[in-house]
């Protein structure tokens, strides 16, 4: 059975990483509570790997003082993702205006997509 993945690419000011970590820990708790199989939040460590022309910093048009978050959540299937996300969106924390104010990045530059897994161990 292949899993399904929601993937995120988020440009963020480096100074906002502690606030992002706080928000992400809360997000992890909520998604896992409602059945996600795995939840990862990753900060860029090597933005200029060899042999790559289109790097994440170019793709996201990073400005001075920014870095990139790469995040993903794993589900059993797309149907499972839809079920989990429906529950997450009904959670009281997600509907608290304070949660939205916790977003330490520009939501207009946030990228997200769902992906079918084609190879996995």
N, C-alpha and C positions, 0 to 999 in steps of 0.2 A: 504494500500500500504506500503510495507516495504522499508526502506531506504537502502542505500549502504554506507559503511564507508571505507575510506582509513586510515590505522593506521600506526604509526611510533614509533619506539623505538630508542632513540639516546643517546649513552654515550657522555658526554661532561665534559670538565674541568670546575669546579665551577667558576674559574676566567673568563671564557668566557660567563657566563650567561648574562651580559649586552649586549654584541655583539649579542648573540643569540636572545634576546628579540627584539633588533632593526631589525634583519633580519626577525623574526617571525611576527612582526607588519606589515612589508611590504608584506610578504607572505599572511597574513590574508586579507589585503586590496585587493590584486590581486585576490585571490580565490573567495572572496565574490563578487567582481566586476563582475566576469564571471558566477556567479550563484550558488556557493556552498551554502548549507542551513545553515551550521554551521562550525566553525573552532575553535579548541581548542589547546593550547600549555600548557602543564602541567609539572612542575618540581617535581621530587620525594620529598616527605615530610616524608615518613615512609618506608624506604627500608627493614625493618626487622619486618613485621607484624607476630603476633603469628600464630602458626599452619600451616606455609608455609615453605616447605623445599627448593623449587627452587625460590629464590627471584630474583628480577631484577638485583641486583648488581652481583649475581653469574652468572645469565644468560648472562649478557653483559660483564662479566669479568672486572668490574670496577677496575681502578688502583687508587692509592692515589690521592686525590684532585678532583676526578670525581663524577658526579651524573648522573641521567638519566632523559631525557625528554621523555614524553609520549604524543604524539600528534595525533589528528584525525580530519578528514574533513568529513562532512556528505553531501550526495547527495540524490536526489530523487531515483536514480537507478544506476546500473552499466553503462548503456547507457548514462545517464546524466553525470556521473563522466567522462566518456570518452570525451563527448562534452565539458565539463568545462575545463578539462585538456588540450585538444587541443587548446582552446582559450588562456589558461594561458601560454602555451609553445610558443605561437606566440606573446605574450606581449613583447614590447621593453625592459622592465626592465629585464625580464627573459633571454633575449639574450644579455644583457650587461655584458661583462667580469667582471665588478666590482661586479655584484651580486654574481657570483660564488665565487669570492674572499672573500665575506662576510661570507661564511660558516665557523662558528667558531668551527667545529667539524670534526673528521676524517670520511670522506664519506665511507671508507672501513668498518666501524663498524656500519653504519647506516642501520636500518632494516625497511622494508616497505612491506605492503601487502594490498590487497583489501578484504573486508569482506561483505558477505551477512548478513543482519540483520535477525535474527530468532525470536527475541522477542523485542517488543518495546511498549511503552505506547502511 
